[in-house]
Amino acid sequence: MRGITKAYDDRGTVLGPIDLEVQRGEFISMLGPSGCGKSTALRIIAGLTAPTSGMVDLKRRTSAESAARSIGFVFQEPTLMPWATVRDNVRLPLTLAGLPQGDANRHAQVALTRVGLAEFGAAFPRELSGGMKMRVSLARALVTDPDVLLLDEPFAALDEITRFRLNNDLVALWRNLGKTVVFVTHSVFESVYLSERVVVMTGRPGRVHTEIRIDAAQRDEAFRTSAEYVAYCRRASLALAEASGAQADA
């Protein structure tokens, strides 16, 4: 992201300017208060919203690859079609791309297996828990085998136990699949646990205040209860407070 800003006629500037570079295979979190433009930044990366100024440069595997195939997006809500089965929800991007049904079903089953829902392809969203619905949404984002995975506070509405479990599963997927992940959150604890780098943003208009490198060999329960984790969380909390103060003084 180079010189990215976003402004609206009725709300003024809500984001930027932002300069941010993410390396291939890196997991970063964008941490900031509600309303600071984190979700807007994610939508600009995905091409769902046009920036007012600046540009996004996405290195794709091939020059002919479309942005739709190279980016997977997981929204705050699962946004599943209630009338369709889990399998049909997951294969939707492939169906829209014109892939034959048999191939789409095969890819959907692989994606469901990756998120631990291999046996739920014939179920409907109403039969699933909140955590399972979010897994379906994650499977749908993975079904096109994207290079970049964008997640917009996907676990914010879940209970703590489910959230911890999905955090662990997301780390495992990232390590196994080698995706580039940009994760938006307002949780210091979640950002430190998941990320190699935490990007701390100011309040509106959101700008990059500081970046914190999280050098943790393992992302597991031992790390979550370690003094190292607590120290990183304290550092991120202080940076977030400073970022809020910087905005108040602006």
Secondary structure, DSSP 8 states (H G I E B T S, - for coil): -EEEEEEETTTEEEEEEE-----TT-EEEEE--TTSSHHHHHHHHHTSS--SEEE-----SSTT--HHHHEEEE-SS----TTS-HHHHHHHHHHHTT--HHHHHHHHHHHHHHTT-TT-TT--GGGS-HHHHHHHHHHHHHTT--SEEEEESTTTTS-HHHHHHHHHHHHHHHHHH--EEEEEES-HHHHHHH-SEEEEE-SSSB-EEEEEE---S--SHHHHTSHHHHHHHHHHHHHHHHHHHHHHH-
